[in-house]
Amino acid sequence: MQTTERLTEELIAEACRDEVGLWLVIAKVRDDLLVQEPEGVKATTFEVIRRMLESGRAEAGYYSPDGSGIARWRMPISEVLSKIAAEWTRLEREPDIGEVVVFVAPSPPA
C-alpha cells in the first residue's frame, strides 16, 4: 500500500508537469491509499493538499475567467484549505473534474 508521503510526492511531481485537479487527489486517496469512508477520504485529501502546499512545490488556484490560464490563490495555506472546504461543502457532493481548485507548480519569481 502507498503512503501519504509518497502520494504527496507523486502529486507534486505531476503538478510540475501539468495541473492536478482536486478530483484527482480524491481519486488517488481512494485508489492508492485505499481510504473508502467519505469522511476519511475528505480528511486524508486535505492532509495531502496541506502537505503539497507546505512543500512550496505546488500552488493552488483556479482557471481564469478569461481563459488565460490558472489564477493562483495568493493567500496563506490555512485560507486555501478553508476556501476548498467551503466550495466542497457548497457542492454537497465530491468535486468532479474542473471543480473547486487545481494545483500547479509555483510561478517563477517576477
N, C-alpha and C positions, 0 to 999 in steps of 0.2 A: 504494500500500500504506500502511496505517495505521502509525503509530509507537507504540512502547511508552508514550511520554509521553502521547500523545493518547488511547490506550486507557485509561490510568490515569485521566485526567481524566474521560472518559466514565463509567467505572465509579464514580468518586467522586460524580459528579452523580446517577447512578442510585441510589446508596446513600443519598443525601439525600432521595430521593423514596420509596424502597421498599428492602427488603432485597435484597442481592446475594449469591447463593449461590456457593460455590466452583465448583460445576458450570458456572455462567455465565462465571466468569473463565476457566476452562479452555476452554470453547467459543469465547469471544472470542479467546483466544490462538491457537487453531487456525484459526478462520474469518477473523478480521480481520488478524492478524499473519502468517497463512499458515505457522505453525510446525506441522509434522506429526510429526516424530520424537518418540516418547514422552518421552525424557529432555529433549529441547529444550522440549517442552510444559510439563513439570514445572518446569524451571529458569526459564522465562520467566514462568510463572504465579506462582512465588514472587517473582520480581523485581517484577511488577505489584503483588502483595499488599504487599510491603515498601514500595513507593512510596506506595501508598494509605494505609498506616498511618503512615508517616513524615510525610505531609502534615498529619496531625492532623484531617483532614476525614472520616475513616472509622474506625470501630472494629470489632473482631472480637468475635464472641460466638456463642451458640447458643440455641436455643429452650429456655425454662424448662420443666422437667418439669410444672409446674402449669398450663401454658398461658397464663401471664400476660405473655408477650412474649419479648423477647430478653434473655438474661442476658449482659451484656458481660464480656469477659475483662479484668480489671484486672491486667495484667502487662506487663512490658517486651516490646517488639516481638520481640526475639530469642526469648523464651519462646513468644509466639504462633506464630511461624514454626515452632519446634520441635514445638509441640503439633499443628499442622496436618500437619507432615511425619510425625509418629508415627501419627496417625489415618489418613492416606492410605496409609502403609505397611501398617498393620494390615488395611485393606480388601483389599489385594492386587489392586487394580484402581483405575481412576479413580473419584473420588467422583461420585455422582449427585445429583439434586435432593433437598434436605433432609438431606444428609450432611455431617458434619465441622464446617463453620463457615459463618456468614453475616456480611456486612459491612453496617453501618448508619451513619447519621450519628451523630456524638458526642452523648451525652446532655447536656442542659443542666446547668450547674453547680448544685449543690444549695445 
